[in-house]
């Protein structure tokens, strides 16, 4: 599902109206009907109940006037508080104002703060208020009368339904630009917008419903609409039963370069999650003294001892053996629990330079990323199918931006980085981003705060490295792995609670998550 900016939505509206020929009033009518349906189906609004619409003078207010008309026709006691004068309402909104008045909808003009203070008492007497003040075109903070209206809506204690976007939010930013309505339910029109998905703006949206207002679906596939929300339905075909005439070689042989003293668990979890995700074979190459611990933890893993440093991490002397091990492998994962020991870092540097023309997927995580930040010139020499999986702190070290700047400008910085270095990027965190060198960005909706614990990233790296061997489309493979990782966390949290969730719980619930996706979100048979 595409996520749009105000400009992108305006252009789609323009094409719909001017080139396809669906009149603006028809789109407004469809929007009002969809919001009315949500009031009826989600909130149980029916004849005899009371609803108040707080409307602006623009198209968002016009949508609200359509809602008021349909509610009145259905026997609902609905009146409109119009913030402005009726003579100031123009265009399609003016048409719907005229119709609403003609059928007897009560319209109260609110021209200043004094008239608002007389009218606002209805907010405290009505259980549901429809926020139809401003839509997606807002770009500056609400002030004066509008600021007071928003504050009173928020303080009224009523259930707030916003049309398209809570008034006061900018659809182009997820930061707050000023006072805004805090909705309990938002019915957005056509497609969700950036502010609906990312915090802190997301916290003002409440439950989000996406309404189909009859805009042709192919318009949302136009070039340049690169930001999307991952939907479970798009993943189903990648999780179907396997063909009968396959074998372990069909599903790839993964090599993991990982582990050091005190961090063998990271290597083990990456290997175990890769197997659970369906890898045919997994070999963990690790420091010689760490091998017994990893080997005993998972009997299905193959292991390879490598020369080690005095700190019991992999030594740069292991380079030739690692290059031998890489031959014939279908993917390579470097990083979980590896350490930043100078000799280990030198090994990773030399290995990546040797693999510059390696065609199979390479996943770099944890210390693999930290070592690149030590040798930033490696970014220019990454193999062409490299996947980087940083959290904001690691990404800060890779880019030089502060973590605050990265979080604030993630939708700009992440694709710029991915395109510059021609790498696939997984920027981890709430609403993890999967970014491709083409500029395409997928926003992952699964996961929860309980996953913010040690080892969760190691599990994810194993899932990604496993899936990229099984799905030809590298970008899609990464999206699949990120989604199922978060879903495993969500299923685990239902059983354990978020506070008690551990990384091994993610692996435990992987089979259930995979079956859930395969069944299209239905309960297991």
Secondary structure, DSSP 8 states (H G I E B T S, - for coil): -BEE-HHHHHHHHHIIIIII---HHHHHHHHHHHHHHHHHHHH---TT-EEEEEE-SSHHHHHHHHHHHHHHHTT-EEEEEEEB-GGG--HHHHHHHHHHHHTT-EEEEE-SHHHHHHHGGGGGT-SEEEEES--TT--S---HHHHHHHHHHHHS-SEEEEESS-TT--TT-SS--S-----SEEEEESSEEHHHHSTTGGGGT-EEEEE--S--GGGGGSTT--EEE--GGGGGGGGS---SS--GGGG-EEEEE---TT-HHHHHHHHHHHHHTT-SEEEEEEEGGGHHHHHHH-TT-EEEEE-B-TTSSB-GGGHHHHHHHHTT-SEEEE-TT----HHHHHHHHHHHHHTTT--SEEEE-THHHHHHHHSGGGGGG--TTEEE---HHHHHHHH---HHHHHHTHHHHHHHHHHHHT-EEEE-STT-EEE-TTS-EEE-----GGG-STTHHHHHHHHHHHHTTT-S-HHHHHHHHHHHHHHHHHHHHHHH-STT--HHHHHHTHHHHHHHHHTTT----
